Amino acid sequence: MNWRKCGVVAVVLLAVGCEQRNARPVSEKELGKAWPLTVKSGTLVCRISPLERWVFFISPDGKPHNLIGNKKLYSILRIVKPAIRNSDSSSDSRFVADNILLKEGLQLCPEQFRRVPR
């Protein structure tokens, strides 16, 4: 066995292993009336690196939309459904809450990273 090759492979795996990324598909069919987006499906991702945690949604067109952690991604508000205003509603929000996607996305993160930062 060539130990030099094994050493090189180990170093590469350690370098790549510094970032963890967990993902899963999610859809309107799965979440039903709680689905907050104008697109029908996509992928939720939790990305952990030594310095940060990101939770984001990848829409069918391949664009990543920020749920938490990276302001450089597209805003999730671009694809959130507008809220239906009821006369008896005290809500001032123009958009449906996307909290369910954040909650589902955080479940993809390791346990120590599941808290929502303040």
HUMOMO-V840096 format. One record per residue. N is the residue number from 1. PSI is psi in radians with two decimals (none if undefined). OMEGA is omega in whole degrees, -180 to 180 (none if undefined). D_LAST is the distance of its C-alpha to the last C-alpha in whole Angstrom. Layout:
BEGIN
N & PSI & OMEGA & D_LAST
N & PSI & OMEGA & D_LAST
END
This chain:
BEGIN
1 & 2.48 & -179 & 51
2 & 1.80 & -176 & 50
3 & -0.50 & 178 & 48
4 & -0.78 & 178 & 47
5 & -0.74 & 179 & 45
6 & -0.69 & 179 & 43
7 & -0.75 & 179 & 42
8 & -0.78 & 179 & 41
9 & -0.72 & 180 & 39
10 & -0.74 & 179 & 37
11 & -0.75 & 179 & 36
12 & -0.78 & 179 & 35
13 & -0.66 & 177 & 33
14 & -0.74 & -179 & 31
15 & -0.77 & 180 & 30
16 & -0.60 & -177 & 29
17 & -0.09 & 179 & 28
18 & -0.25 & 178 & 25
19 & 2.32 & 179 & 23
20 & 2.37 & -179 & 23
21 & 2.09 & 178 & 23
22 & 2.40 & -177 & 23
23 & 2.73 & 173 & 24
24 & 2.58 & 176 & 25
25 & 2.61 & 178 & 27
26 & 2.59 & -176 & 26
27 & 2.88 & 175 & 28
28 & -0.64 & 179 & 28
29 & -0.69 & -180 & 31
30 & -0.78 & -173 & 29
31 & -0.19 & 176 & 26
32 & -2.35 & -177 & 29
33 & -0.29 & 179 & 28
34 & -0.14 & -178 & 24
35 & 2.11 & -173 & 24
36 & 0.00 & -170 & 22
37 & 2.82 & 177 & 24
38 & -0.33 & 174 & 27
39 & 2.71 & -173 & 28
40 & -0.36 & -177 & 30
41 & 3.05 & 178 & 28
42 & -2.79 & -179 & 26
43 & 2.27 & 173 & 25
44 & 2.45 & -178 & 21
45 & 2.38 & 168 & 20
46 & 2.13 & 180 & 18
47 & 2.15 & -179 & 19
48 & 2.25 & 172 & 18
49 & 3.01 & -179 & 19
50 & -0.46 & -175 & 19
51 & -0.27 & -174 & 17
52 & 2.95 & 176 & 14
53 & 2.34 & 176 & 14
54 & 2.44 & 169 & 14
55 & 2.17 & -178 & 15
56 & 2.89 & -178 & 17
57 & 2.23 & 176 & 20
58 & 2.03 & -179 & 24
59 & 2.91 & -178 & 26
60 & -0.43 & 178 & 30
61 & 0.07 & 176 & 31
62 & 0.03 & -179 & 29
63 & 2.30 & 177 & 26
64 & 2.27 & -179 & 22
65 & 2.19 & -176 & 20
66 & 2.25 & 168 & 16
67 & -0.63 & 177 & 14
68 & 2.37 & 169 & 11
69 & -0.55 & -176 & 11
70 & 1.82 & -178 & 15
71 & -0.16 & -180 & 15
72 & -0.28 & 178 & 19
73 & 2.95 & 175 & 20
74 & 2.61 & 177 & 21
75 & 2.38 & 178 & 19
76 & -0.40 & -179 & 19
77 & -0.33 & 178 & 19
78 & -0.45 & -176 & 23
79 & 0.22 & 177 & 24
80 & 2.40 & 179 & 22
81 & 2.50 & 173 & 25
82 & 2.55 & 179 & 25
83 & 2.54 & 174 & 25
84 & 2.13 & -178 & 28
85 & 2.22 & 173 & 28
86 & 2.60 & 180 & 30
87 & -0.49 & -179 & 32
88 & 0.06 & -179 & 30
89 & 2.32 & 177 & 27
90 & 0.01 & -179 & 24
91 & 2.40 & 179 & 22
92 & 0.09 & -176 & 22
93 & 2.43 & 176 & 20
94 & -0.19 & -175 & 22
95 & 2.68 & 172 & 21
96 & 2.50 & -179 & 21
97 & 2.35 & 178 & 17
98 & 0.29 & -177 & 17
99 & -0.57 & -178 & 14
100 & -0.63 & 178 & 17
101 & -0.70 & 177 & 18
102 & -0.78 & 179 & 14
103 & -0.82 & 179 & 15
104 & -0.71 & 180 & 18
105 & -0.68 & 179 & 17
106 & -0.48 & 177 & 15
107 & -0.37 & 177 & 18
108 & -0.32 & -178 & 19
109 & 2.68 & 172 & 17
110 & 2.68 & -172 & 19
111 & -0.72 & -177 & 17
112 & -0.19 & -180 & 15
113 & 0.22 & -174 & 13
114 & -0.17 & 179 & 13
115 & 2.55 & 174 & 9
116 & 2.16 & -180 & 7
117 & 2.66 & -180 & 4
118 & none & none & 0
END
